[in-house]
């Protein structure tokens, strides 16, 4: 029996390359035995709504073609449902953190080949209040970089755009008094930012969580205490090499459940998009979804660089 696949794609991602390649993608999937159709998003929230509709129509496979934001929306459309289809990913964004973590090819046809091969991996996702994320959630001024970085800059210089914008914002970063409860521990004090990572790759930093596992049911919690400009620059340099975890201003912990609160406004970032403001309650949903991954690697290999 032929499998039914629904492609949900962002037509503006990757300089519209996927939109131009779509006819070839459909032919390749049809020849491989998939009855395939496609949906182009037009605005924020479209991918979530279409993923929900696809579930009602009992598709076997959902393919997200776009950046991490498109994938996040697709996950939010299926996360609550018991009949979750397998997820195929065609990385078309500027950074593609989740695709990098899974070692997915950046070439469109090679990414389709991964789906056709049929090898899957069960991965954790996070729940923050009432929404879901697949890569990271964070709070603090530096986390605004991903959604404040101009799209023109991103299209010209790619992932390096985040570094440019990030270093621009360093001088004006202010610490906020926060309380972080995680499993049976508590951090209370002034912090510049906090991150909850599910994978090793965040905003182009591929070594931010050097020991990440995608299926162990744990977040990696990183809290950056109040620091001066020189210390911050040093931390960012260390983070690019995965050597930041023992810095005295860094708290680096594993936890399944985390609550963050503050009396001061702090914006949240979820998979690179604006996620509202604190308070935030975060729960790791262990091995909650099944994604297509290259067949020559296993779960332990997936995050090794």
N, C-alpha and C positions, 0 to 999 in steps of 0.2 A: 504494500500500500504506500502511495506517495505521501511524503511528509509535506505539511503546509508551513511555509515560512512567510513572515511579514517583515519587510524592511522599513524601519523608521529612520529617516535621514534628515539632517540639517543641510539644506541646499547651499548655504553660504559657507559652510566649513571647507577648509582646505582649498581656498580659491575656486570653489565650485567644481573641483575635480570629480567628486563622486557623482554629481548630477550628470556630468558629461559621460561618465563611465557606466552609468546605470544600465543601459541596454545590454552591454557586454556582461555585466554582473548577473542580470536576469537570465540570459542565455546559459551562462555557466552553471547556475543553480538548477535551472530546468533540466539540463543535460545530466546533472547529478541526481535527478529524481525528486527535486523539490518543486512543489507547486507554489510559485512565489508571486507576491504583489508588493507594492511599495507605497509609502506615504511620506510626503514632504512637509516638514514643519514650517509654520509661518511666524509663530510667536512663542514666547515663553509659556510653558504649560502644555503645548500641543503634543509633545512626545508622551507625556504622562497620560493624557486623555486617550491617545491612540493606543497606547499599551493596554489600557483598561478595556478598550473596545476589542482589541485583538484577543484578549483572554475570553471575552464573551463569545468570540467566534472560534474558539478552540484551536488556535494556531499552535503547532508543535514547537516552532522556533521563532524567536524574536531577534532581529538583527538591528543593532544600534550603530548607525554610521554618522559620526560627528565627533565632537570633543567630549570631555568629561562631563560637561553640563547636559548634553543630550543623553548620555548613558545614565546619569543621575536621574533624569526625568523618567526614563524607561523603567528603571528600578523602582521608582516611587509608584509607578502604575501597576506593578505586579507584586510588590513586597507583601501586601496584606492577604493575598489570595492563596488558597491551598493548591490550585492547579497551575503552579508557576512553570512556564515553558523554559527550555534551555535558551541561554542568551549568547548570541554571536556578536562580536565587536569588530567594527572596522574603524580604526583610529584615524580621525580626520582633523583633530583640533591642533592648537598650537603646541601644547605640551603633551597631552595624552598620557597622564600619569598612570592610569590603570592599565592601559595597553602596554606601557613600558614594564610595569611590574609583572605582567603575564608573559613578557617576551613575545608579544604579538608582532608580526611583520607590519611595517608601515605601508608597504605596497598593497593596493586594494585587492588585486587578484590573489596575491599570496594569503591575505587575511581571509578571503572567501574560501581558499583551499583548506585552511584550518577548520572552518565550519564543516566543509564537505567530508573531511577525514573523520569527524565525529567524536574526537577525544574530548572529554569534559572534565572539569575540576569543580568541586564544591567549594565555595568561598564564603567567608563571613561578610556580613554587611552591618552597618551601624544604624541605630534608630536614635534620633535626637528629637525629644518631645514627640511631635506627631509626624515627623518626616524622616526620610531614610537617606543614607549616604553610603558610598562604596569605597571611598578613598580616604577622605579626611574631613574632620570638623575642627574649627579653630576659632579663637577669639583674640582680639587685640588689633591695634592699628596696622601692623605690618601685614595682617591677613587680608586687609582691604586691597592689597596690591593686585590680586588676580582679577577683581571686578572693576578696579579703577584704571588698570593699564589700558591705554587707548588701543582699539582693535587695529588701527593703522600701524601702530608701532609693533604690535604682535605679528602682523602679516609681513612686515619688513625684516625684522630681526629674530622672529620666532621666540623660543623659550628665553633667550637672553633679555627680552623685554622686561621680564619679571625682575631680573637682577637690577636693571637700570632703574626701574620704578622703585624697587625695594631700597636701594641705596639712597635714592632721592628722599625717601620718607624717613630714613633713620634719624636725622637731627630733630624731627618734631614728634618722635614717639614719646608717649607718656605712660608711666606705669599706673596700674589700677589695682586697688585693694580687692582681692578676690578670695573666695573660699572654695576649695576643690576637695570634695569627698570622693574617695575612690576605694572600692572594696572596703577594707577596714582601716584605712588611713585618711589623714586630713592634711592639706596644705592651706595655710592662711597667711596672706601677706601681699606685698606689692609685686605685681608681675606685669611684664610687658606684653606677653602673649602666652597662650597655651594651645597645644595641638593634640588631637587624638588621631593617630594614624592606624589605618588598616593595612596599608602596603608600605613598601620602602620608598616609593617615589612621590614627592609632593612638590608642586610648583617647579618642577624641573630638577629639584635636589634629589638625586637618586640614592643618596646615602643617608638621608635624614633619619630613617629607621633601619639601621644596618642589619638588625636581627629580626626583621618583620617576618611573620608567617601569616598566610592568607586564610588559614583554616583552623586556628587553634582556639578561637573563641575569646581572644584578648585584644584590647586596644593597646597601642603604645601611647602613653601619656607623656608629653614633653611640656614642662613649664619653664619659661625663661623669666627669672627674677629681674627686678629693677637693676639696670646696668648702665654704665656711661657709654658714650659713643664709641670710644676705643674698644671697650669690652665687647660691644655689640658687633662691631666690624670683625673682631677676632672670632667671635662665635659663628658668624656667617661663613667666614673662611674655613673654619674647622668643619662646619656642617657640610660643606661641599665635598669634604673628604671622608665624612663619617666618623670624625674624631672629636665630636662635640659632647658626647654622652657623659663624660666625666668632668666637664667644666664645672667649677664651683657655683656658677649661676644657673646651671641646668639641673632640673629634676627630671629623671628619665625612669619611668615606671611602667609596669604592665598591670592592666585592670580590665575586668569584665563589665563593670558598672561604674559610672562616674557622674557626679552632680557638681555643677559649677554655678556659683551665685556671686552677686556683687551689689552694693548699694549705688554704684556708679554705672552709667551706661557703658556697655561693651558690645560692639557688633560681633555677630557670628558669621563665619564663612563655612559653607557646606559644599564640598567638592568644587571649590572655586567660584561659587556664587553666593550672593548675599543671603544669609540664613536667619535674619531677625536679630533679636538682642537677648542677652541673659535675662533670666536664669535658663540653664540648659540641663536636661537630664538625658544621659547617653547610655545606651544599652547595646552590647555586642550580641548579634544574632548569629550564632555559630553555624557555619556551613549552610547558610540560608538559601543561596541560589547556586545554580549550576551554569558554568560558562565554558564555552569552547576554548581549548588551549592547545598549543602545539603538542603533537603526540610524542615527541622525543624528549620531553621533560616531565618530571613528576612534581608533586607539591613542594618537596624540599628544595628542588632546583629553581623553582619559579622566582624566588626573590634574590638568588645569588647573582652578583654582577660580574 
